[in-house]
Amino acid sequence: TVRAQPETGILTVQVRAFSPELALQLAEFIISESESMINEITDRMVAMQTQLARRELESNEKRLQSSREALLDFRVDNAILDPENESGAKFGNIAALDSQLTEKRTTLRAKESYLRDDAFDLKVLRQEIAALEAQRGEEMRRFATGSEDQSMAGIVKKYEALKIEHEFALGAYTTALTMVESATLEAAKQEKFLLPIAEPHLPEKPVFPRPVRGTVLVFILALAFLGIGRLVVATIRDHTV
């Protein structure tokens, strides 16, 4: 028999058998099987609650790995460690050339106001400006010319797209990892387990059989059947007379 106390969650198991030893074995078997069943149900419940989150984590892990490999392959194929930094350096060179050109042109206009057109200083300034313009044009051609995949602008554009995909993949992976941890924690809160408070033990004295009570009960039942039988026999005789 099993008696439950819902307010405390305590179950009391009482086993009846033909011998104390057999009763103890049955009680130990019941506890062992109950513990195994509860653990199995708990493990299944945890697996069901975390299965979806783990699938999402695996999917995002593969996506993150693919984005990392795509970034690495892109750097190797283009022989550029960081296209954004290299592009920034080229823009810096062009900006420096623009600054020098502005300075030289300002100086040229100032000297043109008081020097003859064929003056040596003016010739030198014009040659320097022409050289700077040629250098700037070369820098711009290196940055913008060529196919979309070969020009620096095209390389930076593709690199930024790969980098954004990598950042999205990393964010999705982090979110999925948090979901797995939350699902595991929630499942752990609902986990059930069996904790024996008192181990099964041999009975101090047998409860059954009860010879006195059994004898009295058998005697009463026998008298009752005997009385019923005599009543039936008497009824039959009355009807046959």
N, C-alpha and C positions, 0 to 999 in steps of 0.2 A: 504494500500500500504506500501511497505517496500523499503527504500532507504539505500544502503550500501556504506560505505566508506572504501575500502580495506586498504588504507594506514594508517588509524587510528583504524580500527576495530570497528567503530561506526555504529550502525543500527538505522535508524529513522523509527518509525512505525506510520502510520497515519490511523485512523479508521473512517469510515463513517457509520452512523446509523440514525434511524428515530428521535432520540432525543439525546440531550447532555448526559443525564444520561446513556442511553444505550451505547453510544460510549465510555464513561468512563469505564463502566463495561466490555465491550469487550476488551479494551486496557489492563486493569488490568488482565483479564483472559489470554490474550495472553502472557503477561510478566510472569505470574505465571507458565503457562504450559511450556513456553520456558525454564525457569530456571530449572524446574523439569526434562525436557528432557535432557538439557545439563549436569546436575549433574548425571543423570543416565548413560549417555554415558561416562562421565569421569570416574565414578566408575567402569564401565565395562571395560574400557580401562586399568585402573590401575590394576584391578584384573587379566586381561589377561596377562599383562606384568610381574606380580609378581607371577603368579600361579605356573609356572615351578620352580622358585627359592624356593618358599615355600614348594613345594613337596620334592625338594632335601633336604631342611633343615629338614623337618620332618623325612625323611629317615635316614639322618645322626644323628639326635637326638636319634632315636631308636637304631642305631648302637652304639652310645656312651654310652647309658644307658645299653645296653647288655654287652659291654666290662667292664663297671664298676662293674656290678653284677658278671661277671665271675671272676674278680680279687678278689672281696670280698669273694665269695664262695670258691675260691682256698685258700685264707689265712685262712678261718675258717676251711676248711676240713683238712689242714695240720698243723693247730695251729702255724703258722709262720706269723708274721706281715710283715717282709721284708726278703724273702729268700736270696736276694743278700747280705744284710748286715750280715746275719748269715753265709752265705757261706764265706764271706770275713773274718769273725772272725775265722772260722775253718781253713782257709788258713793261717791266722796269727798265730794260735797255732802251725800248722805244721811247719811254717817257723821258729818259735821260737825254736821248738824241733830240727830242723835241725841245727840251729845255736849252740845249746848246744851240740849236737852230734859232730859237727865239732871241737868245742873247747875241748871236752873230748878226742876225738880220737887224736887230736894233742898233748895233754898232755900225753896221753898213749904212743904214739910213742917216745916222748922225754924221758920219764922215762924208757922205755924199753931199751934204749941205754946204761944205766948205772946201772940199778937195776936187781937183779936176777928175774927169771921168776915167782918164788913163793913169791915175796915180797908182803907185806900187801897193800902197796899203789897201786900196780898194780891190785890186786884183787878188791880193792874198786872201782878203775876206770872202770874195766871191768864190775862190777856189775851195776854201774851207767849207763854205755853205754848200757848194755842189757835192763835196765829198760826204758831208753829213747827210744830205738828202739821198745820195746814192746808198749810203749805209742803212739809212732808215727804210728805204724802199726794199733793200735786200732782207732786212729783218721782217718786214711786213709780208714779203713773198714767202719766206720760210714759215711764217705763222698761218697764212691764209691760203696759199696756193696748193695745188695738188688735189687729188680726189678727197672725198669727205672722210674716208678712212685713213688717209695718209697725212693730211694737213694737221697742224697742231690743234686748230680749232675743232676739227672732226674728232681727233683723238681725245681731247678734253671732254667733248660732248658725250662720247661713248663711255669714257671713264666715269663721268658723273652719273650716268644712268646705271652703270654697274655698281657704283658706290651706294646710290640710293637703294637699289635692290638689296644690297648687303645690309644696310642699316634697317630696312624693313624686316628682313629675315631675322636679324639679331633681335629686334624688338618683339617679333612674333614668338621666337624661341624663348625669350625671357618670360613672356606672358604665359606660354604653355607650361613652362617649368613651375611658375607660381601656381597655376591651376592644379598641377599634379600634387604639389605640396599641400595645397588647400584641401583637395579631395582626400588625400591620405590622412590628413589631420581630422577631417570631418568623419571619415570612416572609423578612425581610431576612437573617436568619442562615442560611437555607437557600438563599439566592440563588446561582445559578451563572452564571459568565461566562467568556468566551473571551479569553485574553490572549496574543497572539502573542509568544513569546520571541525567535524569530528570524524575520525577514521572509523570504518566498520570494525566491530569487535565481537567476540564470542559472547552469547547471552550468559548471564550469571545463573539463571535457572530457566528451565523450559516452561513456556507458556501453554503450549499444546503438546500432547492432548490433555484434556481435563477429565480424569476418570469419574469423579463424583458427579459432576454436572452432566457428563455424557450418559452415565448409568441412569440417573434420575430422568433425563430427557427420554432415553429409550424406554424406560418403564412407563412413563406417562403416555408416550405414543402407543406402546403396546396395549395399555388399558383402553385407550381411545379406540384403537382398531377393534379390540375385543368387544367393546360396547356397541360399536357400529355393526359388527358382525352379528351379534345377538339380536339387535334390533331388526336387522334385515331378515334373519331367520324367523323371528316372531311374526313379522309382517307377512311373510310367505305362508306360514301355517294358518294365520287368521283367514287368509284368502282361499285356502284349500279346504277348509272345514265346510 
